[in-house]
Amino acid sequence: MKNERRSAPRINISVPVRWEGVLSQQTATVTSLSETGCFVLTGGKVEPKELIRLEIELPGQEALYFWSEVVDEAYEIGFAVRFTSSEEDDQARLAAYVKANSQPRAD
């Protein structure tokens, strides 16, 4: 079994995101989301530990803004980030959204 590094439950999702890093500024799609991070599906170039600004557009809500650190990069596919800072309101709205859209685990 693969060693799970994630500290928070994730939901599968497909929502627009704008991201800005040192080398690029692009629009893309978030495909996996948790209270602590997400995966950005994009062909843009990032470096490990790079600081990225994200603007995530959840359905029916104002955009959420997060500063994030790149924790994994899949060349030409996308990258995973860990959220490092955000406004309290954005963090609370994200937590509520993830909780409302999480599937209970079948043990």
Secondary structure as a PSIPRED ss2 file (coil, helix, strand):
# PSIPRED VFORMAT (PSIPRED V4.0)

   1 M C   1.000  0.000  0.000
   2 K C   1.000  0.000  0.000
   3 N C   1.000  0.000  0.000
   4 E C   1.000  0.000  0.000
   5 R C   1.000  0.000  0.000
   6 R C   1.000  0.000  0.000
   7 S C   1.000  0.000  0.000
   8 A C   1.000  0.000  0.000
   9 P C   1.000  0.000  0.000
  10 R C   1.000  0.000  0.000
  11 I E   0.000  0.000  1.000
  12 N E   0.000  0.000  1.000
  13 I E   0.000  0.000  1.000
  14 S E   0.000  0.000  1.000
  15 V E   0.000  0.000  1.000
  16 P E   0.000  0.000  1.000
  17 V E   0.000  0.000  1.000
  18 R E   0.000  0.000  1.000
  19 W E   0.000  0.000  1.000
  20 E E   0.000  0.000  1.000
  21 G C   1.000  0.000  0.000
  22 V C   1.000  0.000  0.000
  23 L C   1.000  0.000  0.000
  24 S C   1.000  0.000  0.000
  25 Q E   0.000  0.000  1.000
  26 Q E   0.000  0.000  1.000
  27 T E   0.000  0.000  1.000
  28 A E   0.000  0.000  1.000
  29 T E   0.000  0.000  1.000
  30 V E   0.000  0.000  1.000
  31 T E   0.000  0.000  1.000
  32 S E   0.000  0.000  1.000
  33 L E   0.000  0.000  1.000
  34 S C   1.000  0.000  0.000
  35 E C   1.000  0.000  0.000
  36 T C   1.000  0.000  0.000
  37 G E   0.000  0.000  1.000
  38 C E   0.000  0.000  1.000
  39 F E   0.000  0.000  1.000
  40 V E   0.000  0.000  1.000
  41 L E   0.000  0.000  1.000
  42 T C   1.000  0.000  0.000
  43 G C   1.000  0.000  0.000
  44 G C   1.000  0.000  0.000
  45 K C   1.000  0.000  0.000
  46 V C   1.000  0.000  0.000
  47 E C   1.000  0.000  0.000
  48 P C   1.000  0.000  0.000
  49 K C   1.000  0.000  0.000
  50 E C   1.000  0.000  0.000
  51 L E   0.000  0.000  1.000
  52 I E   0.000  0.000  1.000
  53 R E   0.000  0.000  1.000
  54 L E   0.000  0.000  1.000
  55 E E   0.000  0.000  1.000
  56 I E   0.000  0.000  1.000
  57 E C   1.000  0.000  0.000
  58 L C   1.000  0.000  0.000
  59 P C   1.000  0.000  0.000
  60 G C   1.000  0.000  0.000
  61 Q C   1.000  0.000  0.000
  62 E C   1.000  0.000  0.000
  63 A C   1.000  0.000  0.000
  64 L E   0.000  0.000  1.000
  65 Y E   0.000  0.000  1.000
  66 F E   0.000  0.000  1.000
  67 W E   0.000  0.000  1.000
  68 S E   0.000  0.000  1.000
  69 E E   0.000  0.000  1.000
  70 V E   0.000  0.000  1.000
  71 V E   0.000  0.000  1.000
  72 D E   0.000  0.000  1.000
  73 E E   0.000  0.000  1.000
  74 A E   0.000  0.000  1.000
  75 Y C   1.000  0.000  0.000
  76 E C   1.000  0.000  0.000
  77 I C   1.000  0.000  0.000
  78 G E   0.000  0.000  1.000
  79 F E   0.000  0.000  1.000
  80 A E   0.000  0.000  1.000
  81 V E   0.000  0.000  1.000
  82 R E   0.000  0.000  1.000
  83 F E   0.000  0.000  1.000
  84 T E   0.000  0.000  1.000
  85 S E   0.000  0.000  1.000
  86 S E   0.000  0.000  1.000
  87 E C   1.000  0.000  0.000
  88 E H   0.000  1.000  0.000
  89 D H   0.000  1.000  0.000
  90 D H   0.000  1.000  0.000
  91 Q H   0.000  1.000  0.000
  92 A H   0.000  1.000  0.000
  93 R H   0.000  1.000  0.000
  94 L H   0.000  1.000  0.000
  95 A H   0.000  1.000  0.000
  96 A H   0.000  1.000  0.000
  97 Y H   0.000  1.000  0.000
  98 V H   0.000  1.000  0.000
  99 K H   0.000  1.000  0.000
 100 A H   0.000  1.000  0.000
 101 N H   0.000  1.000  0.000
 102 S C   1.000  0.000  0.000
 103 Q C   1.000  0.000  0.000
 104 P C   1.000  0.000  0.000
 105 R C   1.000  0.000  0.000
 106 A C   1.000  0.000  0.000
 107 D C   1.000  0.000  0.000
